[in-house]
Every structure is written in structure tokens, then in C-alpha cells.
């Protein structure tokens, strides 16, 4: 009985060698269009699909494999007498090896230099149908969708028979492949055709296993295209916590103007500053809380130079991340064997969704892309802020936005000098921020403060003022705003409302 294999591939990696091996195993190869030309040009014994079906490829190749002789050969159950009889009546032969990969829609979907029409033509129709049919009939058919599968499959088939376990594994990979492909198409159409979001479609390819999760007893994995955004230049593999902190650090520093540095520990800033240069920014950020910075993540928004790298080497750090590094800086940073050195390939996607799993589903929200404009600021007190205070207030607001709630941040000269994060009570956050500032010798007199949400009572505001703070920025919106404003006026400080709350859970 003849043995048939169908080959139709867009990615032609190793396909000639694979087809040659099938020939040696006495398989009759059926191939489509360009695949047929490649195999024939390499003296591989094969038949073009239109000759096999007796029906030509039509509509510029849009229809070529969609034929009963092909799908009948894939879907027939070779141990079913009725199927065998119908196959004989219709001149259908079983095809037990299907090697198919798809038009490169994933490679073109996000390209701005390719038209909608070209993207549509990159959507495969026959290929997914072949793959799904083959995977459905895995008991009788082996379906290969990736060149990495060829070698192991050939080794097994040479032993006489492909195991059911292998066919199951190939079928699972096949359905995963088409699911990923269809997800990209559906998401693209949703955006391109401005359709309402009626479903959340997540289908990320596995990148690599992480060392562990938040704790060593938790397994963790990375899915998606992390490498499109960050390039690991040096250091040991990343953990789950490393990546979470890395994103937090870069999201913060990417919002700061000028030459900025942010130091993150457990997703909260323990230092951030604007400097005259990269080294100055780092030293100013580090001065906020040099103890907590130990083992932290340091992020820059400008290229790191040799002098800064030498200074970074004085402290144990998990990660350094920046847009780029000078050649001398990389040499210095690589002297620390385990510390990760990461460069940024492109800015974060501002409209990305944030997703958390819950029992029975997902919580989904837009990323907090709120921006503070001067026009949105509302002075609510008698006393006005100075230009210097305004600069510090806007800086403090940005840092506070990236600090876990309840959050209070003290700033002076565009440098954090005290951070109170993640407390159940806003008053506790104000006390912790002040305590941290005093611990490292920072003078709170003349500093400003930011709060991520309104003050429900005047007591939190009064606690801040008692430390010498002269101006406060907060969202406003409390039913007791008048009480809070009156307290600020009585203490002769300025206060600004933004109208924007920045809770971070």
C-alpha cells in the first residue's frame, strides 16, 4: 500500500533534508506551489498537489489544498471499514504525514510599512484547515508544524512506527500553533476595524522557564515576547521577582524628564532623582535610602557611562537597566558575575492591558497612562506655590504614581527624600516617609509632598505639615476637602489638586 505525505510550508528550514528522508522511507510526497518547486529543484521525488487532485490552484493560490481528495485522505479512519470503502469508491488515499506551517502573518501584523491588503493576503486559510484536520485525526495521522520536530519524528518513524504518544504531542502542538495564529488575527481585526472588545484573547508562546516564582517553592514561566523590549547583556537568569521589579523600575524612570535615575525594591521606589548627568542622578537617587537600595534594581533613562558603572559596582544590585551603555561601562559592569545588565530596545506600550487572575476568570484594566499637565493643576489654597515648588510637586506626583497605596512621597530639589508605601493607613505612610527622611539626614523643611489619593480627614495633612513640608499635591475629591483646605490655609502652605487618583494595588 502506498504511503503519502503532504508538505506545504512557508518556513522552509530543513524541509529538503526532511523530504529526502521521507523519500528514502518510500513515502510519496505531495507538495504545493513553491514547496514543490524547491523540492523538485533539489531532485526530491514529489508530485504537485494539482496533479494529485486533478484540480488547479486558483485565485492566485488562495485555493489549492481545499479538496476532498486531500481532506478525505487526512480525515479517514484507516481502521474503519466504512471509511475504507468510501475512500475506495472516491479514489481517496490515506495521507498519514502532514508537514505544514503557515503564511507569516505573525511577522507582518505589527509592521507599519505593510498595507492592510498585504496583511490580509498573509492570512493562511488552507494551512490551518490541514493542521486542524490532521490533529483531529491524530490516531491515524502525524502532523508536523515546526522544523524542530523533524529530527525526532524521523528517528521514530525509522524504527517502524510513530507512537501514539508522539502523535498526541504533535496534535497538541498543532492546535496550539493554530490557536496562537488565530488569536493574532482576531486581535488585529479588532483594532484595525475598530470593533468593541467582547473577549480577551491571550495566547503567548513560551519564552523560557524562570528560576522560580515569588518564592522558591513556586514554579514560574515567561510567556510572550519579552526579548522584543529588553536585551539581557550580562548576568545570571532572571527570576519572577526580577522581571516584576524590572518593569516597575523602567516604567517609573521612563516617565521622568531630564537625566533621571530610579531605584526600585519590591516594586516600590526607594530612591529617584533628576541629575546634572547620569552619575549625579544615581548618587542623588541613592542618597534617599542607601540601605534599602541594597539588592535593588537601578534604572536610567540615559546612557550609562564608565564613571557611573564604577559607582554602581560599589553596591550589590540585582539589575541595572538603561537604554544603552558605553563600551567602558559594559566592561566595568561585567566584572560582577551574577548581576544582570539589561538594555531597553524600545519604550513600553502605553495602551497595554494589565491582567490579574481571579477564581473563574480575569480582572483586566488599562495601564495607568495618566499624565499631569499644568492646565489640570488646581491651586486650592490662599498661598501660591513657587516655581521651584511646582517642579518638585510634579516630580513627586510621578514618583507617587508608581508607589504602592497608600503612598506618600516627600521630595526636595527633584529628589525623593522620603517614601511611605503600601500602608493600610495614610497617616502611617506619612510617618514612615518622614522617618525614612530623618534616618538618612534629609532636611524636610521646604520639601513638598505627594499623596496618591485624597485625604479623608485633615489629620494626615497636618502630620505632613508638622514635618516642615511647604506644599502638597493630591487628587482631591473627598467629602471633607473643605476641612483639608482650611487646615492647609491655617498652616499657611500651598496645596494643589490634580483630579487624578493613582491607586496602585
C-alpha positions as CSV (number, residue, x, y, z in Angstrom):
1,X,0.0,0.0,0.0
2,X,1.3,3.4,-0.9
3,X,2.3,5.8,1.8
4,X,1.6,9.5,1.3
5,X,3.0,12.6,3.0
6,X,1.7,16.2,2.3
7,X,4.2,19.1,2.6
8,X,3.2,22.7,2.3
9,X,5.5,25.1,4.2
10,X,6.1,28.8,4.4
11,X,9.2,28.3,6.6
12,X,11.3,26.0,4.5
13,X,14.1,25.4,7.1
14,X,15.4,21.9,6.8
15,X,12.5,20.9,4.6
16,X,14.7,19.5,1.8
17,X,16.5,17.2,4.1
18,X,13.2,16.1,5.7
19,X,11.6,15.3,2.4
20,X,14.7,13.4,1.2
21,X,14.4,11.2,4.3
22,X,10.7,10.6,3.6
23,X,11.6,9.5,0.1
24,X,14.1,7.0,1.5
25,X,11.3,5.7,3.7
26,X,9.2,5.1,0.5
27,X,6.8,8.0,1.0
28,X,5.1,9.6,-2.0
29,X,5.3,13.3,-1.3
30,X,2.5,15.7,-2.3
31,X,3.6,19.3,-2.3
32,X,2.1,22.7,-3.0
33,X,3.4,25.6,-5.2
34,X,6.7,27.0,-4.0
35,X,7.4,24.0,-1.8
36,X,7.0,21.7,-4.8
37,X,9.4,23.8,-6.9
38,X,12.0,23.8,-4.1
39,X,11.8,20.0,-3.6
40,X,11.8,19.3,-7.3
41,X,14.8,21.6,-7.8
42,X,16.6,19.5,-5.2
43,X,15.8,16.3,-7.0
44,X,13.2,15.2,-4.4
45,X,10.6,12.8,-5.8
46,X,7.3,14.5,-5.3
47,X,4.0,15.3,-7.1
48,X,2.4,18.8,-7.2
49,X,-0.9,18.9,-5.5
50,X,-2.9,20.0,-8.6
51,X,-1.7,16.8,-10.4
52,X,-2.7,14.7,-7.4
53,X,-6.2,16.2,-7.0
54,X,-6.8,16.9,-10.7
55,X,-7.8,20.4,-9.8
56,X,-5.7,23.5,-10.4
57,X,-4.6,26.1,-7.8
58,X,-6.9,29.1,-8.3
59,X,-7.3,32.7,-7.2
60,X,-3.6,33.4,-7.1
61,X,-3.1,30.4,-4.8
62,X,-5.9,31.2,-2.4
63,X,-7.3,27.8,-3.1
64,X,-5.0,24.8,-3.6
65,X,-5.3,22.3,-0.7
66,X,-9.1,22.6,-0.1
67,X,-10.1,19.5,-1.9
68,X,-12.0,16.3,-0.8
69,X,-9.1,14.1,-2.0
70,X,-6.8,15.9,0.4
71,X,-9.1,16.2,3.4
72,X,-10.6,12.8,2.8
73,X,-7.1,11.3,2.9
74,X,-6.3,13.2,6.1
75,X,-9.6,12.6,8.0
76,X,-10.3,8.9,7.0
77,X,-10.0,6.4,9.8
78,X,-7.8,3.6,8.4
79,X,-9.2,1.0,10.8
80,X,-12.9,1.8,9.9
81,X,-14.4,-0.4,7.2
82,X,-17.0,2.1,6.2
83,X,-14.3,4.8,5.8
84,X,-12.1,2.5,3.7
85,X,-15.0,1.5,1.5
86,X,-15.9,5.2,0.8
87,X,-12.3,6.1,0.2
88,X,-12.0,3.3,-2.4
89,X,-15.2,4.5,-4.1
90,X,-13.9,8.1,-4.3
91,X,-10.3,7.3,-5.2
92,X,-9.0,8.6,-1.9
93,X,-5.7,7.5,-0.4
94,X,-4.8,7.9,3.3
95,X,-2.3,10.6,4.0
96,X,-0.6,9.9,7.3
97,X,2.2,12.5,7.4
98,X,1.2,16.2,7.2
99,X,4.0,18.8,7.3
100,X,2.6,22.3,7.2
101,X,3.5,25.7,8.6
102,X,1.6,28.9,7.9
103,X,1.9,32.2,6.0
104,X,4.0,34.6,8.0
105,X,1.1,36.8,9.4
106,X,2.8,37.0,12.9
107,X,5.8,38.6,11.2
108,X,3.9,41.2,9.3
109,X,0.9,42.1,11.6
110,X,2.8,44.9,13.5
111,X,4.7,46.3,10.6
112,X,3.7,49.8,9.6
113,X,5.3,49.5,6.2
114,X,2.9,46.8,5.0
115,X,-0.6,47.7,3.8
116,X,-3.9,46.2,5.1
117,X,-4.3,44.3,1.8
118,X,-0.8,42.7,2.1
119,X,-1.6,41.7,5.7
120,X,-4.8,40.1,4.6
121,X,-3.0,38.1,2.0
122,X,-0.6,36.9,4.7
123,X,-3.5,35.1,6.4
124,X,-3.4,31.4,5.7
125,X,-6.6,29.6,5.2
126,X,-5.8,26.1,3.8
127,X,-2.9,25.6,6.1
128,X,-4.8,25.9,9.4
129,X,-7.5,23.7,7.9
130,X,-4.9,21.0,7.1
131,X,-3.3,21.3,10.5
132,X,-6.6,21.1,12.4
133,X,-7.9,18.2,10.4
134,X,-4.6,16.3,10.9
135,X,-4.6,17.0,14.6
136,X,-8.2,15.9,15.0
137,X,-7.3,12.6,13.4
138,X,-4.1,12.1,15.4
139,X,-4.8,8.4,15.9
140,X,-4.0,7.9,12.3
141,X,-2.1,11.0,11.2
142,X,1.2,12.7,12.3
143,X,1.1,16.5,11.9
144,X,4.4,18.5,12.0
145,X,4.2,22.3,12.2
146,X,7.8,23.2,13.2
147,X,11.2,22.3,11.8
148,X,12.4,21.5,15.3
149,X,10.1,18.4,15.2
150,X,11.6,16.8,12.1
151,X,14.6,15.1,13.6
152,X,12.8,13.3,16.5
153,X,9.9,12.3,14.2
154,X,12.2,10.8,11.6
155,X,14.2,8.9,14.3
156,X,10.9,7.3,15.5
157,X,9.5,6.5,12.1
158,X,12.7,4.8,11.1
159,X,12.1,2.4,13.9
160,X,9.0,1.2,12.2
161,X,6.1,3.2,13.7
162,X,5.2,6.5,15.2
163,X,3.9,6.1,18.7
164,X,0.5,7.3,19.8
165,X,2.2,9.4,22.5
166,X,4.2,11.2,19.8
167,X,1.1,11.7,17.6
168,X,-0.7,13.2,20.7
169,X,2.2,15.5,21.4
170,X,2.3,16.7,17.7
171,X,-1.5,17.2,17.7
172,X,-1.4,19.3,20.9
173,X,1.4,21.4,19.3
174,X,-0.6,21.8,16.2
175,X,-3.7,23.1,17.9
176,X,-1.6,25.4,20.0
177,X,0.0,26.7,16.8
178,X,-3.3,27.5,15.0
179,X,-4.8,29.0,18.2
180,X,-1.8,31.4,18.5
181,X,-2.2,32.3,14.8
182,X,-5.9,32.9,15.0
183,X,-5.5,35.0,18.2
184,X,-3.2,37.4,16.4
185,X,-5.6,37.7,13.5
186,X,-8.6,38.3,15.7
187,X,-6.8,40.9,17.8
188,X,-5.6,42.7,14.7
189,X,-9.1,42.8,13.2
190,X,-10.5,44.1,16.5
191,X,-8.1,47.0,16.5
192,X,-7.9,47.6,12.7
193,X,-11.7,47.6,12.2
194,X,-12.4,49.4,15.5
195,X,-14.5,46.6,16.9
196,X,-15.7,46.5,20.6
197,X,-13.7,44.3,22.9
198,X,-16.1,41.5,23.6
199,X,-13.4,38.9,24.6
200,X,-9.9,38.9,26.0
201,X,-7.7,36.6,23.8
202,X,-4.4,35.6,25.3
203,X,-2.1,33.3,23.5
204,X,1.6,33.9,24.2
205,X,4.3,31.5,23.2
206,X,6.5,30.1,26.0
207,X,9.8,32.0,26.2
208,X,11.6,30.2,29.0
209,X,11.1,28.8,32.5
210,X,12.1,31.1,35.3
211,X,14.3,30.0,38.2
212,X,11.2,30.2,40.5
213,X,8.2,32.4,41.3
214,X,7.8,34.9,44.1
215,X,9.2,32.2,46.4
216,X,11.5,29.2,45.7
217,X,8.6,26.7,46.1
218,X,6.6,28.3,43.3
219,X,7.2,27.4,39.7
220,X,7.2,30.3,37.2
221,X,7.3,30.7,33.4
222,X,7.8,33.6,31.0
223,X,5.4,33.8,28.0
224,X,5.4,36.2,25.2
225,X,8.0,38.5,23.5
226,X,9.9,39.9,26.4
227,X,13.0,39.9,24.2
228,X,11.4,42.5,21.9
229,X,11.6,45.0,24.7
230,X,14.6,44.1,26.8
231,X,18.0,42.7,25.9
232,X,19.9,40.8,28.6
233,X,23.6,41.7,28.1
234,X,25.1,40.0,31.1
235,X,24.3,38.1,34.3
236,X,22.5,35.1,35.6
237,X,19.0,34.1,34.6
238,X,16.1,36.3,35.7
239,X,13.6,35.3,38.4
240,X,9.9,36.2,38.5
241,X,10.5,38.9,41.1
242,X,13.4,40.3,39.0
243,X,11.1,40.8,36.0
244,X,8.3,42.4,38.0
245,X,10.8,44.9,39.6
246,X,12.5,45.5,36.3
247,X,9.2,46.6,34.7
248,X,8.3,48.8,37.7
249,X,11.8,50.5,37.6
250,X,11.7,51.2,33.9
251,X,8.0,52.3,33.9
252,X,8.9,54.9,36.5
253,X,12.2,56.2,35.1
254,X,10.6,56.4,31.6
255,X,8.1,59.0,32.9
256,X,10.8,61.3,34.3
257,X,12.2,64.2,32.3
258,X,15.8,65.2,32.1
259,X,18.6,62.8,33.2
260,X,16.9,60.5,35.7
261,X,17.6,57.5,37.9
262,X,15.1,55.3,39.8
263,X,16.0,52.6,42.4
264,X,13.3,50.0,43.0
265,X,12.9,47.5,45.7
266,X,9.8,45.1,45.7
267,X,8.2,47.3,43.1
268,X,8.4,50.5,45.2
269,X,10.8,53.4,44.7
270,X,13.4,53.7,47.5
271,X,15.1,56.5,45.5
272,X,14.6,58.6,42.4
273,X,16.1,61.8,41.2
274,X,16.9,64.1,38.3
275,X,20.6,65.0,38.0
276,X,23.1,67.1,36.0
277,X,24.4,63.9,34.5
278,X,23.9,60.1,34.9
279,X,26.3,59.8,37.8
280,X,24.8,62.7,39.6
281,X,21.2,61.3,39.1
282,X,22.3,58.0,40.6
283,X,24.1,59.5,43.6
284,X,21.1,61.7,44.3
285,X,18.6,58.8,44.0
286,X,20.8,56.5,46.2
287,X,21.0,59.2,48.9
288,X,17.3,58.8,49.6
289,X,17.6,55.4,51.2
290,X,21.0,53.8,50.6
291,X,20.2,50.9,52.9
292,X,17.0,49.7,51.1
293,X,18.8,50.1,47.7
294,X,21.0,47.1,48.6
295,X,19.8,44.3,46.3
296,X,17.6,46.6,44.3
297,X,17.0,47.4,40.6
298,X,18.5,50.6,39.2
299,X,17.0,52.2,36.1
300,X,18.3,55.1,34.0
301,X,16.7,56.9,31.1
302,X,20.0,57.9,29.5
303,X,23.2,56.0,28.5
304,X,25.3,54.7,31.4
305,X,28.9,55.8,31.3
306,X,32.1,54.4,32.8
307,X,32.1,56.6,35.9
308,X,28.6,55.7,36.7
309,X,29.3,52.0,36.2
310,X,32.2,52.2,38.6
311,X,29.9,53.8,41.2
312,X,27.3,51.1,40.6
313,X,29.9,48.4,41.3
314,X,30.2,49.7,44.9
315,X,26.8,48.3,45.8
316,X,25.2,44.9,45.4
317,X,22.4,45.3,42.8
318,X,20.2,42.7,41.2
319,X,19.7,44.6,37.9
320,X,20.9,47.6,36.1
321,X,18.7,48.7,33.2
322,X,19.2,51.6,30.8
323,X,18.7,52.5,27.1
324,X,22.4,51.9,26.4
325,X,25.9,51.7,27.9
326,X,29.2,52.9,26.8
327,X,31.8,50.3,25.9
328,X,33.8,51.1,29.0
329,X,30.7,51.0,31.2
330,X,29.8,47.4,30.0
331,X,33.4,46.3,30.8
332,X,33.0,47.6,34.3
333,X,29.6,46.2,34.9
334,X,30.5,42.7,33.6
335,X,33.1,42.4,36.4
336,X,30.1,41.5,38.7
337,X,29.4,37.9,37.5
338,X,25.8,37.5,38.6
339,X,24.3,41.0,38.3
340,X,22.0,41.4,35.3
341,X,22.8,44.2,32.9
342,X,19.8,44.9,30.6
343,X,19.3,47.4,27.8
344,X,16.0,48.7,26.6
345,X,15.1,48.0,23.0
346,X,12.0,50.3,22.9
347,X,9.6,52.1,25.1
348,X,6.8,50.3,26.9
349,X,3.5,50.1,25.1
350,X,1.4,52.7,26.7
351,X,-2.0,51.2,26.0
352,X,-1.2,47.7,27.2
353,X,-3.7,45.9,29.4
354,X,-3.0,44.8,32.9
355,X,-4.4,41.4,33.8
356,X,-4.8,39.5,37.1
357,X,-6.3,36.1,37.5
358,X,-9.2,35.5,39.8
359,X,-11.3,32.4,40.5
360,X,-13.3,31.7,37.4
361,X,-11.8,34.4,35.3
362,X,-9.6,37.5,34.9
363,X,-9.6,41.1,36.0
364,X,-8.5,43.4,33.2
365,X,-7.8,47.1,33.2
366,X,-5.9,49.6,31.0
367,X,-2.5,50.5,32.2
368,X,-2.4,53.8,34.2
369,X,-1.2,56.1,31.5
370,X,-2.4,59.3,33.2
371,X,-0.3,62.3,32.6
372,X,-0.1,65.5,34.6
373,X,-0.5,68.8,32.7
374,X,-0.1,72.3,34.1
375,X,-3.6,73.1,32.9
376,X,-5.1,70.4,35.0
377,X,-3.5,71.7,38.3
378,X,-5.9,73.5,40.6
379,X,-4.5,75.7,43.3
380,X,-7.0,75.4,46.2
381,X,-5.2,77.4,48.9
382,X,-4.6,81.1,49.6
383,X,-0.8,80.6,49.4
384,X,0.6,80.0,46.0
385,X,3.4,77.7,45.2
386,X,6.8,78.9,43.9
387,X,8.2,77.8,40.5
388,X,10.7,75.6,42.3
389,X,7.9,74.0,44.4
390,X,5.9,73.4,41.2
391,X,8.9,71.4,39.7
392,X,9.1,69.3,42.9
393,X,5.4,68.8,43.1
394,X,5.2,67.4,39.6
395,X,8.2,65.2,40.2
396,X,6.7,64.0,43.5
397,X,3.4,63.2,41.8
398,X,5.1,61.0,39.2
399,X,7.0,59.1,41.9
400,X,3.9,58.7,44.0
401,X,2.0,57.3,41.0
402,X,4.5,54.4,40.9
403,X,4.4,53.7,44.7
404,X,2.1,51.1,46.3
405,X,-1.0,52.5,48.0
406,X,-1.4,54.1,50.5
407,X,1.5,56.2,49.2
408,X,3.1,59.4,50.5
409,X,6.3,60.8,48.9
410,X,8.5,63.7,50.1
411,X,10.6,65.5,47.5
412,X,13.2,68.3,47.6
413,X,15.1,69.6,44.6
414,X,13.7,66.9,42.3
415,X,15.0,64.2,44.6
416,X,13.0,61.8,46.8
417,X,13.9,62.2,50.4
418,X,11.2,60.0,52.0
419,X,8.8,57.3,50.7
420,X,6.0,55.8,52.6
421,X,4.4,52.9,50.7
422,X,1.8,50.2,51.0
423,X,0.3,51.1,54.4
424,X,-3.2,50.4,55.5
425,X,-3.4,53.9,57.0
426,X,-2.4,57.1,55.0
427,X,-1.1,58.6,58.3
428,X,1.2,55.7,58.8
429,X,2.6,56.3,55.3
430,X,3.3,59.9,56.1
431,X,5.1,58.9,59.3
432,X,7.2,56.3,57.6
433,X,8.2,58.7,54.8
434,X,9.3,61.3,57.4
435,X,11.1,58.7,59.5
436,X,13.0,57.5,56.4
437,X,14.0,61.0,55.5
438,X,15.2,61.7,59.0
439,X,17.1,58.4,59.2
440,X,19.3,59.5,56.4
441,X,19.7,63.1,57.4
442,X,17.4,64.7,54.9
443,X,16.0,68.2,55.8
444,X,12.3,68.2,55.4
445,X,11.9,71.9,55.8
446,X,11.0,73.4,52.4
447,X,10.2,70.0,50.9
448,X,7.0,69.1,49.1
449,X,4.7,66.0,49.5
450,X,2.5,64.0,47.1
451,X,-0.4,61.7,48.0
452,X,-1.7,59.1,45.6
453,X,-5.3,59.7,46.9
454,X,-7.3,62.3,48.7
455,X,-7.0,62.9,52.5
456,X,-10.3,61.6,54.1
457,X,-9.6,63.8,57.1
458,X,-7.2,66.7,57.9
459,X,-5.1,64.6,60.3
460,X,-2.9,63.1,57.6
461,X,-2.3,66.6,56.1
462,X,-1.4,68.0,59.5
463,X,1.0,65.2,60.1
464,X,2.8,66.1,56.8
465,X,2.9,69.8,57.6
466,X,4.3,69.1,61.1
467,X,7.5,67.9,59.3
468,X,8.2,71.2,57.6
469,X,6.5,70.5,54.3
470,X,5.5,73.7,52.4
471,X,3.4,72.4,49.5
472,X,1.3,69.4,48.8
473,X,-0.1,67.8,45.7
474,X,-3.1,65.4,45.9
475,X,-6.1,64.4,43.8
476,X,-8.8,66.0,45.9
477,X,-12.3,64.6,45.8
478,X,-13.0,63.9,49.4
479,X,-16.3,65.0,51.0
480,X,-14.1,66.7,53.6
481,X,-12.0,68.6,51.0
482,X,-13.1,71.9,52.6
483,X,-11.8,70.7,56.0
484,X,-8.5,69.7,54.5
485,X,-8.1,73.0,52.5
486,X,-8.9,75.1,55.6
487,X,-6.2,73.2,57.6
488,X,-3.7,74.0,54.8
489,X,-4.7,77.6,54.9
490,X,-4.4,77.8,58.6
491,X,-0.9,76.4,58.4
492,X,0.0,78.8,55.5
493,X,1.1,76.1,53.0
494,X,0.1,75.7,49.3
495,X,-1.9,72.8,48.1
496,X,-2.7,71.6,44.5
497,X,-5.5,69.3,43.4
498,X,-4.8,67.2,40.2
499,X,-8.2,65.5,39.9
500,X,-6.3,62.2,39.2
501,X,-6.2,59.4,41.7
502,X,-3.3,56.9,41.3
503,X,-4.1,53.9,43.5
504,X,-1.6,51.1,42.9
505,X,-2.5,47.7,44.3
